């Protein structure tokens, strides 16, 4: 049976826990993580082997400029996922 591909939008307090939980499930596949930052948290995404996406083109460019391995933008991630867990702040 095919695994459900999950996108995680936002890699903060909640998003990092959701991404780890999805990656630990046998019936789910983490399609990737999208965020706006280019800080140490995104280095953790790369270190864990999760695919990293910028929320928009300018975020992906900033991530690349910071030396991060970026797979694309949120739009690309959405195209590779069956479901999305939105972990962004409420505003």
C-alpha positions in Angstrom: 0.0 0.0 0.0 1.3 3.5 -0.8 2.3 5.7 2.1 0.5 9.0 2.6 2.9 11.9 1.7 2.8 14.7 4.3 4.0 18.2 3.9 4.8 20.2 7.1 4.4 24.0 6.7 6.4 25.7 9.4 9.3 24.3 11.4 9.0 26.0 14.8 8.0 24.5 18.1 5.2 22.5 16.7 6.4 21.9 13.2 9.6 20.1 14.2 7.7 17.7 16.4 5.1 17.0 13.7 7.9 16.4 11.1 9.7 13.9 13.5 6.4 12.2 14.2 5.5 11.8 10.6 9.0 10.5 9.7 8.6 7.9 12.5 5.4 6.4 11.1 5.5 3.4 8.8 2.4 4.4 6.8 3.4 8.0 6.3 6.2 9.7 4.3 7.5 13.2 5.0 7.3 14.9 1.7 9.2 17.9 3.1 9.3 20.9 5.4 8.6 24.5 4.3 9.6 27.6 6.3 10.6 31.3 5.9 13.8 31.1 8.0 17.4 30.4 7.0 18.6 29.9 10.5 19.9 26.9 12.6 16.5 25.2 12.5 16.7 24.8 8.8 20.2 23.2 9.3 18.5 20.7 11.5 16.0 19.9 8.6 19.0 19.3 6.3 20.9 17.3 8.9 17.9 15.0 9.5 17.7 14.4 5.7 14.3 16.0 5.4 13.6 17.9 2.1 13.6 21.7 2.7 11.4 24.2 0.9 11.2 27.9 1.1 7.8 29.4 1.7 8.3 31.6 -1.3 11.1 32.1 -3.9 12.8 34.8 -1.8 12.9 32.5 1.2 14.4 29.6 -0.9 17.0 32.0 -2.3 17.9 33.2 1.3 18.2 29.6 2.4 20.5 28.8 -0.6 22.6 31.9 0.2 23.0 30.5 3.7 24.4 27.3 2.3 21.3 25.2 2.9 20.1 22.4 0.5 16.8 23.6 -0.8 14.4 21.5 -2.9 12.2 24.3 -4.0 9.3 26.4 -2.8 6.1 25.7 -0.9 4.3 25.4 -4.2 6.7 22.5 -5.2 6.1 20.8 -1.8 2.4 21.1 -2.2 2.6 19.3 -5.5 4.5 16.4 -3.9 2.2 15.9 -0.9 -1.2 14.3 -0.3 -1.9 16.3 2.9 -0.5 19.4 4.6 -0.1 20.0 8.3 0.1 23.8 8.8 2.3 24.6 11.7 2.6 28.3 11.0 1.7 31.0 13.6 -2.0 32.0 13.6 -1.3 35.3 12.0 
